[in-house]
């Protein structure tokens, strides 16, 4: 895909890495599969960078508009499933 991840230029290098890793795993959940525990751990790091729910929603919407992938749906599925791997359709 040819799009950019939503990032804030005020974030540190480490924070940008956390956010990019999280969105990369969202992509992986749609394109291949990702371990449930890995996506949940990445979301926890993401929340350290973006603790605000409104900012999270804004970044999720920006990412979905650019990629077509729903971070919300991946996380919702990760929270309710007991499957070891997540593969979105």
Secondary structure, 3 states (H helix, E strand, C coil): CCCCCCCCCCCCHHHHHHHHHHHHHHHHHHHCCEEHHHHHHHHHHHHHHCCCHHHHHHHHHHHHHHHCCCHHHHHHHHHHCCCCEECCC
